[in-house]
Amino acid sequence: MLLSGLMATQREYQRSGVDYEVLDRVKREAISLASATAPLAALSGATEFPGSRGSSAHVMRIGDLTLATVVEGLGTKSIIADQYLQLTGVSRYADIAQDAVAAIVNDVISVGAVPVSVTAYFATGDAAWYGDERKSLELLRGWRAACEAAGAVWGGGESPALPGLLAPDAIELAGSALGLVPPGREPVLGGEIAEGDAIVLLHSTGLHANGASLARLVAKAQPEGLTAHLPSGRDFGGALLDPAPLYAAFVRALLATPVVPTFMNAITGHGFLKIMRTPLPARYVITSLPPVPEVLEFIVADRGMSPAEAYGTLNMGAGYVVVVPPGSAAETVRVAQDTGYRALVAGHVEAGPRSLVIPELDVSFADEDMRLS
């Protein structure tokens, strides 16, 4: 009997301290209110792509240019980095910087844009946070290196001190990106997904930038906390802090080929549900799965998560999804490999109601499980 993911994933979100049911309801209201401002684009001679509302980035056309913008943040993973530094003396703030840039850039590329510039938002509870030059300089150098890897200019940013709003030893990492849809290309908004399309998954490297709240609960349950050992011998905290890949090099290279992707998205919060993010009626069938990183297996085992809970919450080995016409699947995998990513043809699209199934795991997600479009 197939498992419905709806109640399972909502229960796991609540257990981790993040209730996506509430968040998604507010997000839907925000999309509705923001859409009402679309006619104002005409004041600047611009037009928006309505299909980009609620997608990974907002897309507008201004003259001959098609531009995409996004604002994104890292979440609470910086707390893990700070706790790990205190426990081990090892600073991973360069990796945290890459995580934050990846959260931003991996969104803007998902509408078929190449990143042009990235801005930074570093908010602290006390400006004294920057007095620890080891952390602050590693953060800055990591941010620069991540922008270089993405092929984007670091365009500046803001670093407010917010006493009373943030803890004195805390830092919130966020930013924005501007992307350009290459000339001759149209934005990738998922409206062209068709029966028979192939689902290609690029492998993840670990937790990435989502699931930190759940990971912190797991750490609290371990006698050794973040220094608990995984089966390989690595410590849990070190594995959690492995940075998320920047998939910009892959998308940039793919858009330089004749391949016309019909959908692209980072696999972040909501796990495999992100594969069925577009509101189109279609059935996504996953027939091959990437290997699950050890750190995610550890989290799943500790929390006693069912397959539906795990695949509806964590990336479970898939960091990025690309849907392409069936004849383009092999070329898409080749481009991924040539740009340094592991990838596999993981499934296909069928006609039917909006849903996603993983027969190997006896898991099924229905339309109502992914209400945010």
N, C-alpha and C positions, 0 to 999 in steps of 0.2 A: 504494500500500500504506500503510495507516494505521500510524503510529509508536506503539509502546507507550511511555508516559512513564516507566515504572518505573525502568529502568536509567539513562535519560538524566537524570532529575531527581536520583536518588541521586548520580550522578557529579558533577553540578554542585554539589550541597550540599557534597560532600567537597572539591571544588576551591575553594569559598569559605571553607572552614574550619569549616563547620557541617554535621554529619552528622545529618540528621533521622531517618535510620533508627534510630540509637542513641537519640536523644532521644525519638522516638515510642514506642519499646519501653518506656522507663522511664516515660513518661507513662501508658501503658496499665496498667502495674503500679501506679502511683500511684492511678489511678482505681479499680482493683480493691480496693486496701487502704482507700482512703477510703470506698468504698461500704459497707464492713463496719461503719462507725460510724453509718450512717443511723438505726438504731433509737434512738440516744441523743437524737434530736430530740424524742422523746415526753416526755423529762424536762422540757422547756420548753413543752409543749403545742403543739409544732410538727410539721409533716409536710413531707417533701421531695418534690419532683417527680423521680422516678428518671431520667426522660428528660433531665434537665439535667446529669447526670453526663457529663463529657467535652464538654459544649457550651461556649458562650462564657461563661456565667455559671451559678452554682449558684442554684437557685430553691427557696424554701421558703414554705409558707403558715403564717401565725401569726394565728389568729383570722380576721378579715375581710381581712387584708392578705396580699398575695402579694409577696414581696420577693426581689430578686436581688442577689448579691454576687460580686465578682470582684477578683482581684489580678493586676496586669500590670506589665510594665516596658518601658523603651525599648530596651534592648540597647546596642549599641556606637555608636550614631549620635552620641553626645556627643563621642566621640573625633574625629569629622570636624569638629564645631563648634570644638573646641579647636585642631585643626591649621589650620583655615581662619582663625581669629582670628590665630594666630601669623604666617601667611603674608600676610594682607591687611590686618590691623588692623580687620576688620569682625566685630562680634560678632553671632551669630545665636542667642543663648541664649534669647531670648523665643520664637523658633520651635521650639527644642528642647523648651521647656516645653510648647508646644501639641502637639508630637508625642507626648510622654509622656502627657498628659491624653487625647489622642485614642486612644492604645493602650488605655487603661483604659475610657473612656466608650464607645467603639465596640464593645467587648465586651459591656458590661452592657445596652446598648440592643438587642443582637441576640437577646435572649430576650423581646423585647416589653415591656421595662421603660423607664421614663423615669428619668434619673439624678437622684437626690436629693442625694447628697453624695459628695465625692471627698476622699481623704486623700493626703498626699504622703510619699514616702520618698526622701530625698536622702542618699546615703551617699558619703563622701569618704575618700581615703587619708590626708588631713591636714586638720584644721580650718582651716589657713591658706588653703585654697582659697577660703573666703569673704572673705578679705582683699582680693581683687580685686572691688571693689564693682560695677564695671561688669558683670561676668559674673553675680554673685550677685543683684544687684537686678533685672537684666533677667530672670533666671530666675524670680524671685518674681513680678514683674509679669506675665510671660508666663503663669505658672501661673494667676494670678488671672483674667486676661483669658480664658483657655481655659475655666475653670470658668464664668465668666459666659456665654460663648458656648454652653456645654452646658446652661445653666439649672440648674447644680448648686452647692450650697454647698461651699466649701472648708472641710472640717471639722477641719483640723489635720494633724499628721504627725510624722515622726521624721527627724533629721538626724545619724546617728552618724558619728564619725570611726573608720575601720578601718585603722590603720597595719599594714602587713605583709600585709593582705588585698587592699587596693586600692593602686594607685600614688599617690604623694603629690599628683600633679596631676590625678587622675581623679575623676569623679563618676558614681555610678550613680543613675539616675532611675527610680522606680517608684511605685506607689501602689495604692489600692483604691477601689472605688466601691460604693455602695448604691443600688439602683434599685427602683422601685415599679411593678408591673404595674397599669395603670389599672383602677379598679373596672369590672366588667362585661366585662373582657378576661381571656383565659387566656394563659399564657406561650406564646411561639412557640418550639417545640422541634423542629420539622421532622417530627413524626410524622404530620402531615396532608397532606404533599405528595402530589399526585395527578396521574395522567396528564392532559395538557392544560394544566397550570399554566404560566403565563408566567414567564420569567426576565427580570427587570429589573436592569440594571447602572447604578450611579451612577459617573460618571467619577472617576478619580484625578487628582492634581495632580503626581505624581512618584514618588519612591522610597517615601515615607511612612515608617513606622517599622520596616520589615523590609528586609533585603538590604544592611545597612550593611557587613557583613564582606566581601561580594562587591564592593561599591562601593570599599572601601578597597584591595582587590587591584587593581582597575582603575586607581585613582589612582596606585598604585605603578608601574604599567606605563607611565605617561605621563611623558615627559621634563619636563613642566611640573607634574606632580602634580595637585593639586586646582585649580590655576589654568589647566589645559588648557582650550582653548576648544571649545565645542560649535559645530555648524554655524551656529547663530543668532548666535554671538558671545558668548553668556553663558559664564561659566567653570563648569567641571564642579562644583567644590565648592559654589558658590552655588546651582546647580540642585539638588544633592543635599539641600541644607538647606531647600528649600521645605517648609513644614510640611504634615503630613497634615490633611485636613479632619476636622472634628467632624461626624458625621452625625446628631447628636442632634436637631437642629431638624427634620430630615426625618422621623425616626421618631416624634417627638412629634406632629407634624402628621398623619402617616399614621394613627396610632392614634386620632386624633380624628375620622376618617372611618369610613364603613361597611366599608372594605377590611379583609379578614381575611388577613393574610400567613401563608403556611404555612412560610416559612423566611426568615431574615435572617442575614447574616454579613459581617464585614469581610473583604476580600480582602488577606490579609497573607502570612505565611510559607506556603509551598506554592502560592502563586499561585492559578490558576483551579481547582485541586483543592479549594479551600475551598467552591466551589459545590456539590460533591457530598459535603459533610462528613457529613451524616446517614447512618446505616447502612442506610436503606431501599433496597430494590431499585428503582432507577429510572434511566432513561437521560436525561442532560441534554444537549440538543442546542443548541449555540451557532451561530446563523446570522448574527448581526451583531456586529461588534466595535467597541469604542470606539477612538478614536485613541490611539496609544501616545505618552506624553510623550517628548520629545527625549532627556532624560537616561537613560531606560530603553533607548531605541534605541542610545545610545552604549555602554552597558554590554553589551548583547547583542552588538553588533558587535565590541567589543574582546575579549570572551571567546569569540567564535565559537560562540555558543549556537544550537542548533537551535530551531525553534519549540516542540518538546515541552519542551526544557530551559527556555526562556524563560517559557512559560505555566505551567509547573509549579514555577517558582521566584519570579518577580516578579509584581506586580499587572498589568502590561502595559496600563495605562489604565483598569482597573476597580477602584475603591476599595471598593465595597460592592455586595452582591447582595441582592435581594429576590425571593422566589418568591411569586406571588399567583395566585388563580384567574384563568382567562383573561379573564373579563369585567371584571377590575379593573386590567388592565395600563395602560390609558390614564390612568386616574385616578391610579395610582401615579406615572407619569411626570409628570403635571400637578402633583402634590404636591411632587415633587422640584424641579421648575422653580420653583414658587411659593416654595420655601424657599431658593432660590439654588444649586441643584445641577443639573448637566447629567446627563441620564439617557437611556437608550434601552431599548426592548424587544429583548433580545439573543437570545432563543431560547425553548425550551419543554421540557417534561418529557414523556417517552414511557415506556410500560411496557417493562420489560426489566431485565437485570442492572445492578447499580450501575456506572455508567460515565459518562464525559463525552466528547463528541466536538466537534471544531471542524472541520467538513468543508472550509472554506475553506483551512485550513492543513494538512490531511491529518494531523491530530493526534487521538489517542485515548488516554484514560486509563481504566484498568480498576479494579475494586474493590480489588485488592491495592496499587495505587499510593497509596491514601489509607486507611491502616489505622487512623489515630486517629479515633475517632468523635466 
